[in-house]
Amino acid sequence: MTFISYAQNFEDVMLWRALKHIEKGFYIDVGAWSPDVDSVTRAFYERGWHGINIEPNPEFHQQLLSRRPHDINLQLAIGDQEETLSMNFLSNSGLSTLDDAIAQTHQQAGWEVERQPVQVTTMAKIWAEYVSAGQDVHFLKVDVEGFEAAALRGNDWSKNRPWIVVVEATLPMTQEESYGDWEPILLKAGYLYAYFDGLNRFYVAEEHPELLDAFKAPPNFFDEFVLYRQQEAEARAHEAEGRATLAEARANEAEGRATLAEARAHEAEARAHEAEARAHEAEARAHEAEGRATLAEARANEAEGRATLAEARAHDAEARAHEAEARAHEAEARATLAEARAHEVISKLDAVYQSRSWRITRPLRELARLARIVREATKQKIKRLVTSLLGTLIHFVVARPRLKRIALKLVRLFPRLEALLVRLWIPQRAYNYSDSSQFCGPEALTPRARQIYAQLKTAIEQKQKEHA
């Protein structure tokens, strides 16, 4: 099984080479920082190990609580005595330190530093409280950013003996080695120097000299490991390839749909052209049918004496061309019937005119015509007689003032009678009669009669204006 390295400088590779024969071992990580990034213990945790993570930064301590539920996670700093000190926290980094001089160097380099009080305890205290009797600590890692000497002094090395000790041995963010003030503590406690990786120094307890062989060479091909970042990149690459494959599949599907859509579009266009051609043909047939219908209706109207109105012309020539043709056939049939009826009527009239009864009754028809003429002449004579009598009566009334006043009052009570008198008698008597012995105008009246005539005429004209 390929070993995945999460550590910053392959520390976990070297430790795994020495301790991979241990199943479910135990570790202590002082200055654990992140549970994942640059972690020396994550690979071991994933293989069933557990231990103690000590991290004073509250943000990363919370991450440890979340990601390492089987570990003991302590928000503390490690020194050579129990006390409360101000710690310099650098945001989002593993460079937080109790050493004010180192913190000042970081601040000068542009880091934001925030000081917060932290509880400091000793390694001996941690061991007494959290490491059960008989529990081997297979490795101890110390990374406390310049506070390593105090951290190592706080352990009882005669009682608390991890198999391997890994300590950061350079000043923070430099290659300057800084192990001179704390290495004697380990050497005096019976630990053998084993390996320096450029950042950390490895020590093996003298009671486990068999582990020294694991530190003869740096990490190499035979350790069969891959970097977490490499694996993550490969995983992202595989994921990207998967997404690419999915995208290609979707693209192929989309292209297939596009091809199908284009085929459907071509088919629809062909059907549209065909429909347009059929529409033009239907319109032509409709125009032809309309012409035939018009001609048939004209013949029918001529035959029947224009007895019926023309049939409504076909609407929507394309859609109802067949209906127009049907109406045209119907109109032709009606025209034929009308012509037949006309021929029949003409034939009947010819038969009547040629019949013997028509010739025999001709004198009777002439007598009837003369009778109509006589009736019309008689009506005219009667009308003239009535008009003459009415004129005589009016003349009689006009000649008598008293009777005239009474007559005028009576006439004005009946406007239609007054209008009739004006229309029928006065104009004719005044201007049309040529008999000089009768009344024919105002100049033939006496002065008194002309005065009465003028009054009567004025009253009649006023009455006509009122009725106008």
C-alpha positions as CSV (number, residue, x, y, z in Angstrom):
1,M,0.0,0.0,0.0
2,T,1.5,3.3,-1.0
3,F,2.3,5.6,1.8
4,I,0.9,9.1,1.6
5,S,3.1,11.8,3.1
6,Y,1.4,14.9,4.6
7,A,4.5,16.2,6.5
8,Q,6.4,19.4,5.5
9,N,9.8,17.7,5.1
10,F,9.1,14.0,4.8
11,E,9.2,13.5,8.6
12,D,6.4,11.0,8.5
13,V,8.2,9.0,5.8
14,M,11.2,8.6,8.0
15,L,9.1,7.7,11.0
16,W,7.0,5.3,9.1
17,R,10.1,3.6,7.8
18,A,11.3,3.0,11.4
19,L,7.8,2.2,13.0
20,K,5.7,0.6,10.3
21,H,5.9,-2.7,12.1
22,I,3.9,-1.2,15.0
23,E,0.1,-1.6,14.8
24,K,-2.0,1.2,16.3
25,G,0.9,3.0,17.9
26,F,0.9,6.2,20.0
27,Y,2.4,9.6,19.4
28,I,2.7,13.0,21.0
29,D,2.7,16.1,18.7
30,V,3.8,19.3,20.5
31,G,3.0,22.2,18.2
32,A,0.6,20.2,16.1
33,W,-0.7,23.2,14.1
34,S,-3.1,21.8,11.4
35,P,-4.7,18.4,11.5
36,D,-4.0,18.1,7.8
37,V,-1.6,20.6,6.3
38,D,2.1,19.8,6.9
39,S,1.0,17.3,9.6
40,V,3.5,14.7,10.8
41,T,0.8,12.6,12.4
42,R,-2.1,12.5,9.9
43,A,-0.7,9.5,7.9
44,F,-0.4,7.5,11.2
45,Y,-3.9,8.5,12.3
46,E,-5.3,7.3,9.0
47,R,-3.6,3.9,9.8
48,G,-5.3,3.5,13.2
49,W,-2.7,5.3,15.4
50,H,-3.8,7.8,18.0
51,G,-2.1,10.2,20.4
52,I,-2.0,13.6,21.9
53,N,-2.0,16.8,19.9
54,I,-0.9,20.0,21.7
55,E,-1.8,23.3,19.9
56,P,-2.3,26.7,21.7
57,N,-3.8,28.5,18.7
58,P,-7.6,28.4,19.2
59,E,-8.4,28.3,15.5
60,F,-6.3,25.2,14.8
61,H,-7.2,23.6,18.1
62,Q,-10.9,23.7,16.9
63,Q,-9.8,22.1,13.7
64,L,-8.1,19.3,15.6
65,L,-11.2,18.7,17.7
66,S,-13.2,18.4,14.5
67,R,-10.8,16.3,12.4
68,R,-9.2,14.1,15.1
69,P,-12.0,12.8,17.3
70,H,-9.9,9.7,18.4
71,D,-7.0,11.9,19.6
72,I,-6.5,13.9,22.8
73,N,-6.4,17.6,21.6
74,L,-5.1,20.1,24.1
75,Q,-5.1,23.9,23.8
76,L,-1.9,24.5,25.7
77,A,1.7,25.6,25.3
78,I,4.6,23.5,26.5
79,G,7.5,24.9,28.7
80,D,9.6,24.0,31.6
81,Q,7.0,25.1,34.3
82,E,3.3,25.7,34.7
83,E,2.4,29.4,34.1
84,T,0.4,31.8,32.0
85,L,2.4,33.7,29.3
86,S,1.6,36.0,26.4
87,M,1.9,34.2,23.1
88,N,2.4,35.8,19.7
89,F,-0.1,34.4,17.2
90,L,0.5,34.8,13.5
91,S,-2.7,34.5,11.5
92,N,-3.2,31.3,9.5
93,S,0.3,30.0,10.0
94,G,2.3,27.6,12.1
95,L,4.7,30.3,13.2
96,S,3.0,31.3,16.5
97,T,5.6,31.5,19.2
98,L,6.3,32.3,22.9
99,D,9.6,33.9,21.9
100,D,9.1,37.7,21.6
101,A,12.3,38.2,19.7
102,I,11.2,35.7,17.0
103,A,7.8,37.3,16.9
104,Q,9.3,40.7,16.3
105,T,11.4,39.3,13.4
106,H,8.2,38.0,11.8
107,Q,6.4,41.3,12.4
108,Q,9.3,43.1,10.7
109,A,8.9,40.7,7.7
110,G,5.2,41.9,7.3
111,W,3.3,39.3,9.4
112,E,0.4,40.5,11.6
113,V,1.0,39.5,15.2
114,E,-1.6,39.3,17.9
115,R,-0.7,38.6,21.5
116,Q,-3.0,36.5,23.7
117,P,-2.5,34.9,27.1
118,V,-2.0,31.1,27.0
119,Q,-1.7,28.4,29.7
120,V,1.7,26.8,29.7
121,T,2.3,23.3,31.2
122,T,5.1,20.8,31.1
123,M,5.7,17.6,29.2
124,A,5.9,15.7,32.5
125,K,2.4,17.0,33.5
126,I,1.0,16.0,30.1
127,W,2.5,12.5,30.5
128,A,1.2,12.0,34.0
129,E,-2.4,13.1,33.1
130,Y,-2.9,11.6,29.6
131,V,-0.5,8.8,29.0
132,S,-1.6,5.6,30.8
133,A,0.8,3.4,32.6
134,G,2.5,0.9,30.3
135,Q,1.6,2.9,27.2
136,D,4.6,3.3,24.8
137,V,5.0,6.6,23.1
138,H,6.5,5.6,19.8
139,F,7.5,9.1,18.7
140,L,7.5,12.6,20.1
141,K,7.5,15.6,17.7
142,V,8.5,19.0,19.1
143,D,8.0,22.2,16.9
144,V,7.5,25.2,19.2
145,E,9.2,28.0,17.2
146,G,12.3,28.7,19.3
147,F,10.9,27.4,22.6
148,E,12.3,23.9,22.1
149,A,14.8,24.0,25.0
150,A,12.1,24.9,27.6
151,A,9.8,22.3,26.2
152,L,12.5,19.5,26.5
153,R,13.5,20.6,30.0
154,G,9.9,20.2,31.2
155,N,10.0,16.4,30.7
156,D,11.1,13.7,33.1
157,W,13.3,11.8,30.6
158,S,14.1,9.1,33.1
159,K,10.4,8.0,33.3
160,N,8.9,9.3,30.1
161,R,10.8,7.9,27.2
162,P,9.4,8.1,23.7
163,W,11.1,5.7,21.2
164,I,11.9,8.5,18.7
165,V,12.2,12.2,19.3
166,V,11.9,14.7,16.4
167,V,12.8,18.3,17.1
168,E,12.8,21.3,14.8
169,A,16.5,22.3,14.7
170,T,16.7,25.6,12.7
171,L,15.5,29.1,13.5
172,P,12.1,29.8,12.1
173,M,12.0,30.5,8.4
174,T,15.8,30.0,8.1
175,Q,18.4,27.3,7.6
176,E,20.4,28.5,10.6
177,E,20.8,25.5,13.0
178,S,19.6,26.2,16.5
179,Y,19.9,22.8,18.3
180,G,23.1,23.8,20.4
181,D,21.1,24.8,23.5
182,W,18.8,21.8,23.7
183,E,20.6,18.8,22.1
184,P,22.6,18.2,25.3
185,I,19.4,17.5,27.1
186,L,18.5,14.6,24.9
187,L,22.1,13.2,24.7
188,K,22.4,13.3,28.4
189,A,19.0,11.6,28.7
190,G,20.3,8.6,26.7
191,Y,19.1,9.5,23.2
192,L,21.3,8.8,20.1
193,Y,21.5,11.2,17.3
194,A,20.1,9.5,14.2
195,Y,19.3,11.9,11.3
196,F,19.1,15.5,10.2
197,D,16.7,16.3,7.3
198,G,17.7,20.0,6.9
199,L,14.9,21.1,9.2
200,N,14.6,18.6,12.0
201,R,16.9,16.4,14.0
202,F,15.9,12.8,14.8
203,Y,17.0,11.0,18.0
204,V,16.5,7.3,19.0
205,A,16.3,6.1,22.6
206,E,19.3,4.0,23.5
207,E,17.0,1.1,24.5
208,H,15.9,0.9,20.8
209,P,19.1,0.9,18.9
210,E,17.4,-1.3,16.2
211,L,15.6,1.8,14.9
212,L,18.9,3.6,13.9
213,D,19.2,1.6,10.7
214,A,16.0,3.3,9.5
215,F,17.7,6.7,9.4
216,K,20.8,5.8,7.3
217,A,19.3,7.2,4.1
218,P,16.9,10.1,3.3
219,P,13.4,9.4,1.9
220,N,13.8,7.6,-1.4
221,F,12.1,5.4,-4.1
222,F,12.1,2.3,-1.9
223,D,9.9,4.0,0.7
224,E,7.0,3.8,-1.8
225,F,5.4,7.1,-0.9
226,V,3.6,9.9,-2.6
227,L,3.2,13.4,-1.5
228,Y,-0.3,14.4,-0.4
229,R,-0.2,17.4,-2.7
230,Q,0.8,15.1,-5.6
231,Q,-2.0,12.7,-4.7
232,E,-4.5,15.6,-4.3
233,A,-3.3,17.0,-7.7
234,E,-3.8,13.6,-9.3
235,A,-7.2,13.2,-7.6
236,R,-8.1,16.7,-9.0
237,A,-6.7,15.6,-12.3
238,H,-8.8,12.4,-12.3
239,E,-11.8,14.4,-11.2
240,A,-11.1,16.9,-14.0
241,E,-10.7,14.1,-16.4
242,G,-14.0,12.6,-15.2
243,R,-15.6,16.0,-15.6
244,A,-14.0,16.3,-19.0
245,T,-15.3,12.8,-20.0
246,L,-18.7,13.8,-18.7
247,A,-18.5,17.1,-20.6
248,E,-17.5,15.2,-23.8
249,A,-20.4,12.8,-23.3
250,R,-22.7,15.7,-22.9
251,A,-21.1,17.4,-25.9
252,N,-21.6,14.3,-28.0
253,E,-25.2,14.0,-26.7
254,A,-25.7,17.7,-27.6
255,E,-24.2,17.2,-31.0
256,G,-26.4,14.2,-31.5
257,R,-29.4,16.3,-30.5
258,A,-28.2,19.1,-32.8
259,T,-27.9,16.7,-35.7
260,L,-31.3,15.3,-35.0
261,A,-32.7,18.9,-34.7
262,E,-31.0,19.9,-38.0
263,A,-32.6,16.8,-39.7
264,R,-35.9,17.7,-38.3
265,A,-35.4,21.3,-39.4
266,H,-34.6,20.2,-43.0
267,E,-37.6,17.9,-42.9
268,A,-39.8,20.8,-41.7
269,E,-38.4,23.1,-44.4
270,A,-39.2,20.5,-47.0
271,R,-42.7,20.1,-45.7
272,A,-43.1,23.9,-45.6
273,H,-42.0,24.1,-49.3
274,E,-44.4,21.4,-50.2
275,A,-47.2,23.1,-48.2
276,E,-46.4,26.4,-50.0
277,A,-46.6,24.7,-53.4
278,R,-49.9,23.1,-52.4
279,A,-51.1,26.4,-51.1
280,H,-50.3,28.1,-54.5
281,E,-52.0,25.3,-56.4
282,A,-55.0,25.6,-54.1
283,E,-55.1,29.3,-54.7
284,A,-55.0,28.8,-58.4
285,R,-57.8,26.3,-58.2
286,A,-59.7,28.6,-56.0
287,H,-59.4,31.5,-58.5
288,E,-60.5,29.2,-61.3
289,A,-63.4,28.0,-59.1
290,E,-64.3,31.5,-58.3
291,G,-64.4,32.4,-62.0
292,R,-66.5,29.5,-62.8
293,A,-68.8,30.2,-59.8
294,T,-69.1,33.9,-61.0
295,L,-70.0,32.8,-64.5
296,A,-72.5,30.3,-63.3
297,E,-74.1,32.8,-60.9
298,A,-74.3,35.3,-63.8
299,R,-76.1,32.8,-66.0
300,A,-78.4,31.8,-63.2
301,N,-79.2,35.4,-62.4
302,E,-79.9,36.1,-66.1
303,A,-82.1,33.0,-66.4
304,E,-84.2,33.7,-63.2
305,G,-84.4,37.5,-63.9
306,R,-82.0,38.3,-61.1
307,A,-84.5,36.7,-58.6
308,T,-81.7,35.6,-56.2
309,L,-78.5,37.2,-55.0
310,A,-75.2,35.6,-55.9
311,E,-73.9,33.0,-53.6
312,A,-71.3,34.2,-51.2
313,R,-67.9,33.8,-52.8
314,A,-65.5,31.3,-51.3
315,H,-63.5,32.5,-48.2
316,D,-60.0,31.5,-47.7
317,A,-59.2,30.2,-51.1
318,E,-56.5,27.8,-50.0
319,A,-58.4,26.1,-47.3
320,R,-61.8,26.0,-49.0
321,A,-61.1,25.5,-52.6
322,H,-63.1,22.3,-52.8
323,E,-66.1,24.1,-51.2
324,A,-65.9,26.8,-53.9
325,E,-65.8,24.2,-56.7
326,A,-68.9,22.5,-55.1
327,R,-70.7,25.8,-55.1
328,A,-69.7,26.3,-58.7
329,H,-71.2,23.0,-59.7
330,E,-74.4,23.9,-57.7
331,A,-74.6,27.3,-59.4
332,E,-74.2,25.6,-62.8
333,A,-77.0,23.2,-62.0
334,R,-79.2,26.1,-60.9
335,A,-78.3,28.0,-64.0
336,T,-79.3,25.0,-66.1
337,L,-82.6,24.7,-64.1
338,A,-83.3,28.4,-64.5
339,E,-82.7,28.3,-68.2
340,A,-85.0,25.3,-68.5
341,R,-87.6,27.2,-66.5
342,A,-87.1,30.3,-68.7
343,H,-87.5,28.2,-71.8
344,E,-90.6,26.6,-70.3
345,V,-92.1,30.0,-69.5
346,I,-91.4,31.3,-73.0
347,S,-92.8,28.2,-74.5
348,K,-96.0,28.6,-72.4
349,L,-96.4,32.2,-73.4
350,D,-95.9,31.3,-77.1
351,A,-98.5,28.7,-76.7
352,V,-100.9,31.2,-75.0
353,Y,-100.4,33.8,-77.8
354,Q,-101.0,31.1,-80.5
355,S,-104.1,29.7,-78.8
356,R,-107.6,30.2,-80.2
357,S,-108.9,31.5,-76.9
358,W,-106.3,34.3,-77.0
359,R,-107.5,35.4,-80.4
360,I,-111.2,35.1,-79.6
361,T,-110.8,37.2,-76.4
362,R,-108.9,40.0,-78.1
363,P,-112.1,42.2,-78.5
364,L,-112.8,41.8,-74.8
365,R,-109.3,42.9,-73.9
366,E,-109.7,45.9,-76.2
367,L,-113.0,46.8,-74.5
368,A,-111.4,46.5,-71.1
369,R,-108.6,48.8,-72.2
370,L,-111.2,51.4,-73.5
371,A,-113.1,51.1,-70.2
372,R,-109.9,51.9,-68.3
373,I,-109.4,55.0,-70.5
374,V,-113.0,56.1,-69.9
375,R,-112.7,55.6,-66.1
376,E,-109.6,57.8,-66.1
377,A,-111.3,60.5,-68.1
378,T,-114.4,60.4,-65.9
379,K,-112.2,60.9,-62.8
380,Q,-110.6,64.0,-64.3
381,K,-114.0,65.5,-65.2
382,I,-115.3,64.8,-61.7
383,K,-112.2,66.4,-60.2
384,R,-112.6,69.6,-62.4
385,L,-116.3,69.7,-61.5
386,V,-115.6,69.5,-57.8
387,T,-113.0,72.1,-58.1
388,S,-115.4,74.4,-59.9
389,L,-118.1,73.9,-57.3
390,L,-115.6,74.5,-54.5
391,G,-114.4,77.7,-56.2
392,T,-118.0,79.0,-56.6
393,L,-118.5,78.2,-52.9
394,I,-115.4,80.1,-51.9
395,H,-116.2,83.0,-54.1
396,F,-119.6,83.1,-52.5
397,V,-118.1,83.1,-49.0
398,V,-115.4,85.7,-49.8
399,A,-118.0,88.1,-51.2
400,R,-119.7,88.2,-47.8
401,P,-117.4,89.5,-45.1
402,R,-119.3,88.1,-42.1
403,L,-119.6,84.7,-43.7
404,K,-115.9,85.0,-44.7
405,R,-114.8,85.5,-41.1
406,I,-116.7,82.5,-39.9
407,A,-115.3,80.4,-42.8
408,L,-111.7,81.5,-42.0
409,K,-112.1,80.6,-38.4
410,L,-113.4,77.2,-39.4
411,V,-110.7,76.6,-42.0
412,R,-107.9,77.5,-39.5
413,L,-109.2,74.8,-37.2
414,F,-108.4,72.2,-39.9
415,P,-104.9,72.8,-41.3
416,R,-105.1,70.0,-43.8
417,L,-108.3,71.4,-45.3
418,E,-106.8,74.9,-45.4
419,A,-103.7,73.5,-47.3
420,L,-106.0,71.6,-49.7
421,L,-108.0,74.7,-50.5
422,V,-104.8,76.7,-51.1
423,R,-103.3,73.9,-53.3
424,L,-106.4,73.1,-55.4
425,W,-108.4,76.2,-55.9
426,I,-106.7,79.5,-55.3
427,P,-103.8,79.1,-57.7
428,Q,-105.9,77.7,-60.4
429,R,-108.7,80.3,-60.1
430,A,-106.2,83.1,-59.8
431,Y,-103.9,82.2,-62.7
432,N,-105.2,79.3,-64.9
433,Y,-108.8,79.9,-65.8
434,S,-109.2,81.9,-69.1
435,D,-112.9,82.6,-68.7
436,S,-113.0,86.4,-68.1
437,S,-116.6,86.2,-66.8
438,Q,-115.4,84.2,-63.8
439,F,-112.9,85.1,-61.0
440,C,-109.4,84.9,-62.5
441,G,-107.3,87.2,-60.3
442,P,-107.3,90.0,-57.7
443,E,-107.5,92.7,-60.4
444,A,-111.1,91.4,-61.2
445,L,-112.3,92.0,-57.6
446,T,-113.8,95.1,-56.1
447,P,-111.6,97.1,-53.8
448,R,-113.3,95.6,-50.7
449,A,-113.0,92.1,-52.2
450,R,-109.3,92.7,-53.0
451,Q,-108.7,93.8,-49.4
452,I,-110.4,90.6,-48.1
453,Y,-108.5,88.5,-50.6
454,A,-105.2,90.1,-49.4
455,Q,-106.1,89.4,-45.8
456,L,-107.1,85.8,-46.6
457,K,-103.9,85.2,-48.6
458,T,-101.7,86.7,-45.8
459,A,-103.4,84.4,-43.2
460,I,-102.9,81.3,-45.4
461,E,-99.2,82.1,-46.0
462,Q,-98.6,82.6,-42.3
463,K,-100.3,79.3,-41.5
464,Q,-98.1,77.6,-44.2
465,K,-95.0,79.0,-42.5
466,E,-96.1,77.7,-39.1
467,H,-96.6,74.2,-40.6
468,A,-93.3,74.3,-42.6
